[in-house]
Amino acid sequence: MSDIMPFADPADDEWRGTKTQRDALRQKFGGRCAYCGGELGKTMHADHMEPVIRVQPSPWNDLDTVKLMKPERNRVGNMMPACAPCNIHKGGYTLEDWRTYIQRSAEIVRKQTSTFRTGERFGVIAVREDPIQFYFERQQAAE
């Protein structure tokens, strides 16, 4: 029996949000949001690509009692660097559900806002039907 430990994949490490983990995450796509491709600047959100839902059992408990649904997803390999708008909008959606929601955004806003419909009629707003492709997907396709 060998005393050599098998190679451990850092992607399998638990995400703790340490400075080292956050710095590595920020550089994952060269300081850009994995979803929209915008520059992260000083602010970066660490997003669980496949969601980890936080549940607080009672509003009277402090944050130390928050439980994770799907804690097995709280791994370095499931983390994506995100700008605040993308992370907040994505929320607890799976990646595919969020993609579908974004794809429907023109339809949703068209129903809710006469200004949008007017902008379309006058050619100020043009809706593209191209499938949503996230920045990290475009980067992977370019490799």
MODELLER restraints for C-alpha pairs under 7 A, 6 or more apart:
rsr = mdl.restraints
at = mdl.atoms
rsr.add(forms.Gaussian(group=physical.xy_distance, feature=features.Distance(at['CA:11:A'], at['CA:75:A']), mean=6.53, stdev=0.5))
rsr.add(forms.Gaussian(group=physical.xy_distance, feature=features.Distance(at['CA:11:A'], at['CA:76:A']), mean=4.74, stdev=0.5))
rsr.add(forms.Gaussian(group=physical.xy_distance, feature=features.Distance(at['CA:11:A'], at['CA:77:A']), mean=4.03, stdev=0.5))
rsr.add(forms.Gaussian(group=physical.xy_distance, feature=features.Distance(at['CA:12:A'], at['CA:75:A']), mean=5.64, stdev=0.5))
rsr.add(forms.Gaussian(group=physical.xy_distance, feature=features.Distance(at['CA:12:A'], at['CA:76:A']), mean=6.15, stdev=0.5))
rsr.add(forms.Gaussian(group=physical.xy_distance, feature=features.Distance(at['CA:12:A'], at['CA:77:A']), mean=6.16, stdev=0.5))
rsr.add(forms.Gaussian(group=physical.xy_distance, feature=features.Distance(at['CA:13:A'], at['CA:75:A']), mean=5.56, stdev=0.5))
rsr.add(forms.Gaussian(group=physical.xy_distance, feature=features.Distance(at['CA:13:A'], at['CA:76:A']), mean=5.68, stdev=0.5))
rsr.add(forms.Gaussian(group=physical.xy_distance, feature=features.Distance(at['CA:14:A'], at['CA:74:A']), mean=5.96, stdev=0.5))
rsr.add(forms.Gaussian(group=physical.xy_distance, feature=features.Distance(at['CA:14:A'], at['CA:75:A']), mean=4.49, stdev=0.5))
rsr.add(forms.Gaussian(group=physical.xy_distance, feature=features.Distance(at['CA:14:A'], at['CA:76:A']), mean=6.07, stdev=0.5))
rsr.add(forms.Gaussian(group=physical.xy_distance, feature=features.Distance(at['CA:15:A'], at['CA:74:A']), mean=5.52, stdev=0.5))
rsr.add(forms.Gaussian(group=physical.xy_distance, feature=features.Distance(at['CA:15:A'], at['CA:75:A']), mean=4.79, stdev=0.5))
rsr.add(forms.Gaussian(group=physical.xy_distance, feature=features.Distance(at['CA:15:A'], at['CA:76:A']), mean=5.01, stdev=0.5))
rsr.add(forms.Gaussian(group=physical.xy_distance, feature=features.Distance(at['CA:25:A'], at['CA:80:A']), mean=6.79, stdev=0.5))
rsr.add(forms.Gaussian(group=physical.xy_distance, feature=features.Distance(at['CA:25:A'], at['CA:81:A']), mean=5.84, stdev=0.5))
rsr.add(forms.Gaussian(group=physical.xy_distance, feature=features.Distance(at['CA:26:A'], at['CA:81:A']), mean=5.72, stdev=0.5))
rsr.add(forms.Gaussian(group=physical.xy_distance, feature=features.Distance(at['CA:31:A'], at['CA:39:A']), mean=6.06, stdev=0.5))
rsr.add(forms.Gaussian(group=physical.xy_distance, feature=features.Distance(at['CA:31:A'], at['CA:40:A']), mean=5.73, stdev=0.5))
rsr.add(forms.Gaussian(group=physical.xy_distance, feature=features.Distance(at['CA:32:A'], at['CA:38:A']), mean=5.38, stdev=0.5))
rsr.add(forms.Gaussian(group=physical.xy_distance, feature=features.Distance(at['CA:32:A'], at['CA:39:A']), mean=4.48, stdev=0.5))
rsr.add(forms.Gaussian(group=physical.xy_distance, feature=features.Distance(at['CA:32:A'], at['CA:40:A']), mean=5.28, stdev=0.5))
rsr.add(forms.Gaussian(group=physical.xy_distance, feature=features.Distance(at['CA:33:A'], at['CA:39:A']), mean=6.31, stdev=0.5))
rsr.add(forms.Gaussian(group=physical.xy_distance, feature=features.Distance(at['CA:33:A'], at['CA:40:A']), mean=6.02, stdev=0.5))
rsr.add(forms.Gaussian(group=physical.xy_distance, feature=features.Distance(at['CA:33:A'], at['CA:81:A']), mean=5.46, stdev=0.5))
rsr.add(forms.Gaussian(group=physical.xy_distance, feature=features.Distance(at['CA:33:A'], at['CA:82:A']), mean=4.39, stdev=0.5))
rsr.add(forms.Gaussian(group=physical.xy_distance, feature=features.Distance(at['CA:33:A'], at['CA:83:A']), mean=5.45, stdev=0.5))
rsr.add(forms.Gaussian(group=physical.xy_distance, feature=features.Distance(at['CA:34:A'], at['CA:80:A']), mean=6.09, stdev=0.5))
rsr.add(forms.Gaussian(group=physical.xy_distance, feature=features.Distance(at['CA:34:A'], at['CA:81:A']), mean=5.67, stdev=0.5))
rsr.add(forms.Gaussian(group=physical.xy_distance, feature=features.Distance(at['CA:34:A'], at['CA:82:A']), mean=5.79, stdev=0.5))
rsr.add(forms.Gaussian(group=physical.xy_distance, feature=features.Distance(at['CA:34:A'], at['CA:134:A']), mean=6.95, stdev=0.5))
rsr.add(forms.Gaussian(group=physical.xy_distance, feature=features.Distance(at['CA:34:A'], at['CA:135:A']), mean=5.39, stdev=0.5))
rsr.add(forms.Gaussian(group=physical.xy_distance, feature=features.Distance(at['CA:34:A'], at['CA:136:A']), mean=5.02, stdev=0.5))
rsr.add(forms.Gaussian(group=physical.xy_distance, feature=features.Distance(at['CA:35:A'], at['CA:82:A']), mean=6.72, stdev=0.5))
rsr.add(forms.Gaussian(group=physical.xy_distance, feature=features.Distance(at['CA:35:A'], at['CA:86:A']), mean=6.94, stdev=0.5))
rsr.add(forms.Gaussian(group=physical.xy_distance, feature=features.Distance(at['CA:35:A'], at['CA:134:A']), mean=4.71, stdev=0.5))
rsr.add(forms.Gaussian(group=physical.xy_distance, feature=features.Distance(at['CA:35:A'], at['CA:135:A']), mean=4.99, stdev=0.5))
rsr.add(forms.Gaussian(group=physical.xy_distance, feature=features.Distance(at['CA:35:A'], at['CA:136:A']), mean=6.40, stdev=0.5))
rsr.add(forms.Gaussian(group=physical.xy_distance, feature=features.Distance(at['CA:36:A'], at['CA:134:A']), mean=6.16, stdev=0.5))
rsr.add(forms.Gaussian(group=physical.xy_distance, feature=features.Distance(at['CA:36:A'], at['CA:135:A']), mean=5.54, stdev=0.5))
rsr.add(forms.Gaussian(group=physical.xy_distance, feature=features.Distance(at['CA:37:A'], at['CA:135:A']), mean=5.12, stdev=0.5))
rsr.add(forms.Gaussian(group=physical.xy_distance, feature=features.Distance(at['CA:40:A'], at['CA:83:A']), mean=5.69, stdev=0.5))
rsr.add(forms.Gaussian(group=physical.xy_distance, feature=features.Distance(at['CA:44:A'], at['CA:81:A']), mean=6.40, stdev=0.5))
rsr.add(forms.Gaussian(group=physical.xy_distance, feature=features.Distance(at['CA:44:A'], at['CA:82:A']), mean=5.89, stdev=0.5))
rsr.add(forms.Gaussian(group=physical.xy_distance, feature=features.Distance(at['CA:44:A'], at['CA:83:A']), mean=5.55, stdev=0.5))
rsr.add(forms.Gaussian(group=physical.xy_distance, feature=features.Distance(at['CA:44:A'], at['CA:84:A']), mean=6.78, stdev=0.5))
rsr.add(forms.Gaussian(group=physical.xy_distance, feature=features.Distance(at['CA:45:A'], at['CA:81:A']), mean=6.07, stdev=0.5))
rsr.add(forms.Gaussian(group=physical.xy_distance, feature=features.Distance(at['CA:45:A'], at['CA:82:A']), mean=5.05, stdev=0.5))
rsr.add(forms.Gaussian(group=physical.xy_distance, feature=features.Distance(at['CA:45:A'], at['CA:83:A']), mean=5.87, stdev=0.5))
rsr.add(forms.Gaussian(group=physical.xy_distance, feature=features.Distance(at['CA:45:A'], at['CA:84:A']), mean=5.90, stdev=0.5))
rsr.add(forms.Gaussian(group=physical.xy_distance, feature=features.Distance(at['CA:45:A'], at['CA:87:A']), mean=6.65, stdev=0.5))
rsr.add(forms.Gaussian(group=physical.xy_distance, feature=features.Distance(at['CA:46:A'], at['CA:79:A']), mean=6.28, stdev=0.5))
rsr.add(forms.Gaussian(group=physical.xy_distance, feature=features.Distance(at['CA:46:A'], at['CA:80:A']), mean=5.90, stdev=0.5))
rsr.add(forms.Gaussian(group=physical.xy_distance, feature=features.Distance(at['CA:46:A'], at['CA:81:A']), mean=5.17, stdev=0.5))
rsr.add(forms.Gaussian(group=physical.xy_distance, feature=features.Distance(at['CA:46:A'], at['CA:82:A']), mean=6.12, stdev=0.5))
rsr.add(forms.Gaussian(group=physical.xy_distance, feature=features.Distance(at['CA:47:A'], at['CA:79:A']), mean=5.46, stdev=0.5))
rsr.add(forms.Gaussian(group=physical.xy_distance, feature=features.Distance(at['CA:47:A'], at['CA:80:A']), mean=5.10, stdev=0.5))
rsr.add(forms.Gaussian(group=physical.xy_distance, feature=features.Distance(at['CA:47:A'], at['CA:81:A']), mean=6.23, stdev=0.5))
rsr.add(forms.Gaussian(group=physical.xy_distance, feature=features.Distance(at['CA:47:A'], at['CA:82:A']), mean=6.18, stdev=0.5))
rsr.add(forms.Gaussian(group=physical.xy_distance, feature=features.Distance(at['CA:47:A'], at['CA:87:A']), mean=6.23, stdev=0.5))
rsr.add(forms.Gaussian(group=physical.xy_distance, feature=features.Distance(at['CA:48:A'], at['CA:78:A']), mean=5.59, stdev=0.5))
rsr.add(forms.Gaussian(group=physical.xy_distance, feature=features.Distance(at['CA:48:A'], at['CA:79:A']), mean=4.69, stdev=0.5))
rsr.add(forms.Gaussian(group=physical.xy_distance, feature=features.Distance(at['CA:48:A'], at['CA:80:A']), mean=6.30, stdev=0.5))
rsr.add(forms.Gaussian(group=physical.xy_distance, feature=features.Distance(at['CA:49:A'], at['CA:78:A']), mean=5.54, stdev=0.5))
rsr.add(forms.Gaussian(group=physical.xy_distance, feature=features.Distance(at['CA:49:A'], at['CA:79:A']), mean=5.81, stdev=0.5))
rsr.add(forms.Gaussian(group=physical.xy_distance, feature=features.Distance(at['CA:49:A'], at['CA:80:A']), mean=6.08, stdev=0.5))
rsr.add(forms.Gaussian(group=physical.xy_distance, feature=features.Distance(at['CA:49:A'], at['CA:95:A']), mean=6.47, stdev=0.5))
rsr.add(forms.Gaussian(group=physical.xy_distance, feature=features.Distance(at['CA:50:A'], at['CA:73:A']), mean=6.83, stdev=0.5))
rsr.add(forms.Gaussian(group=physical.xy_distance, feature=features.Distance(at['CA:50:A'], at['CA:78:A']), mean=6.57, stdev=0.5))
rsr.add(forms.Gaussian(group=physical.xy_distance, feature=features.Distance(at['CA:50:A'], at['CA:94:A']), mean=5.55, stdev=0.5))
rsr.add(forms.Gaussian(group=physical.xy_distance, feature=features.Distance(at['CA:50:A'], at['CA:95:A']), mean=6.62, stdev=0.5))
rsr.add(forms.Gaussian(group=physical.xy_distance, feature=features.Distance(at['CA:51:A'], at['CA:92:A']), mean=5.45, stdev=0.5))
rsr.add(forms.Gaussian(group=physical.xy_distance, feature=features.Distance(at['CA:51:A'], at['CA:93:A']), mean=6.68, stdev=0.5))
rsr.add(forms.Gaussian(group=physical.xy_distance, feature=features.Distance(at['CA:51:A'], at['CA:94:A']), mean=6.15, stdev=0.5))
rsr.add(forms.Gaussian(group=physical.xy_distance, feature=features.Distance(at['CA:52:A'], at['CA:68:A']), mean=6.24, stdev=0.5))
rsr.add(forms.Gaussian(group=physical.xy_distance, feature=features.Distance(at['CA:52:A'], at['CA:69:A']), mean=5.77, stdev=0.5))
rsr.add(forms.Gaussian(group=physical.xy_distance, feature=features.Distance(at['CA:52:A'], at['CA:70:A']), mean=5.66, stdev=0.5))
rsr.add(forms.Gaussian(group=physical.xy_distance, feature=features.Distance(at['CA:52:A'], at['CA:71:A']), mean=6.53, stdev=0.5))
rsr.add(forms.Gaussian(group=physical.xy_distance, feature=features.Distance(at['CA:52:A'], at['CA:73:A']), mean=6.30, stdev=0.5))
rsr.add(forms.Gaussian(group=physical.xy_distance, feature=features.Distance(at['CA:52:A'], at['CA:74:A']), mean=6.72, stdev=0.5))
rsr.add(forms.Gaussian(group=physical.xy_distance, feature=features.Distance(at['CA:53:A'], at['CA:68:A']), mean=5.73, stdev=0.5))
rsr.add(forms.Gaussian(group=physical.xy_distance, feature=features.Distance(at['CA:53:A'], at['CA:69:A']), mean=5.09, stdev=0.5))
rsr.add(forms.Gaussian(group=physical.xy_distance, feature=features.Distance(at['CA:53:A'], at['CA:92:A']), mean=6.49, stdev=0.5))
rsr.add(forms.Gaussian(group=physical.xy_distance, feature=features.Distance(at['CA:54:A'], at['CA:66:A']), mean=6.23, stdev=0.5))
rsr.add(forms.Gaussian(group=physical.xy_distance, feature=features.Distance(at['CA:54:A'], at['CA:67:A']), mean=5.69, stdev=0.5))
rsr.add(forms.Gaussian(group=physical.xy_distance, feature=features.Distance(at['CA:54:A'], at['CA:68:A']), mean=4.74, stdev=0.5))
rsr.add(forms.Gaussian(group=physical.xy_distance, feature=features.Distance(at['CA:54:A'], at['CA:69:A']), mean=6.28, stdev=0.5))
rsr.add(forms.Gaussian(group=physical.xy_distance, feature=features.Distance(at['CA:55:A'], at['CA:66:A']), mean=5.53, stdev=0.5))
rsr.add(forms.Gaussian(group=physical.xy_distance, feature=features.Distance(at['CA:55:A'], at['CA:67:A']), mean=5.16, stdev=0.5))
rsr.add(forms.Gaussian(group=physical.xy_distance, feature=features.Distance(at['CA:55:A'], at['CA:68:A']), mean=6.24, stdev=0.5))
rsr.add(forms.Gaussian(group=physical.xy_distance, feature=features.Distance(at['CA:56:A'], at['CA:65:A']), mean=6.49, stdev=0.5))
rsr.add(forms.Gaussian(group=physical.xy_distance, feature=features.Distance(at['CA:56:A'], at['CA:66:A']), mean=4.51, stdev=0.5))
rsr.add(forms.Gaussian(group=physical.xy_distance, feature=features.Distance(at['CA:56:A'], at['CA:67:A']), mean=6.26, stdev=0.5))
rsr.add(forms.Gaussian(group=physical.xy_distance, feature=features.Distance(at['CA:57:A'], at['CA:66:A']), mean=6.91, stdev=0.5))
rsr.add(forms.Gaussian(group=physical.xy_distance, feature=features.Distance(at['CA:90:A'], at['CA:98:A']), mean=6.05, stdev=0.5))
rsr.add(forms.Gaussian(group=physical.xy_distance, feature=features.Distance(at['CA:99:A'], at['CA:132:A']), mean=6.31, stdev=0.5))
rsr.add(forms.Gaussian(group=physical.xy_distance, feature=features.Distance(at['CA:103:A'], at['CA:132:A']), mean=6.39, stdev=0.5))
rsr.add(forms.Gaussian(group=physical.xy_distance, feature=features.Distance(at['CA:106:A'], at['CA:127:A']), mean=6.82, stdev=0.5))
rsr.add(forms.Gaussian(group=physical.xy_distance, feature=features.Distance(at['CA:109:A'], at['CA:116:A']), mean=6.87, stdev=0.5))
rsr.add(forms.Gaussian(group=physical.xy_distance, feature=features.Distance(at['CA:110:A'], at['CA:116:A']), mean=5.71, stdev=0.5))
rsr.add(forms.Gaussian(group=physical.xy_distance, feature=features.Distance(at['CA:110:A'], at['CA:117:A']), mean=5.69, stdev=0.5))
rsr.add(forms.Gaussian(group=physical.xy_distance, feature=features.Distance(at['CA:119:A'], at['CA:125:A']), mean=5.12, stdev=0.5))
rsr.add(forms.Gaussian(group=physical.xy_distance, feature=features.Distance(at['CA:120:A'], at['CA:126:A']), mean=6.10, stdev=0.5))
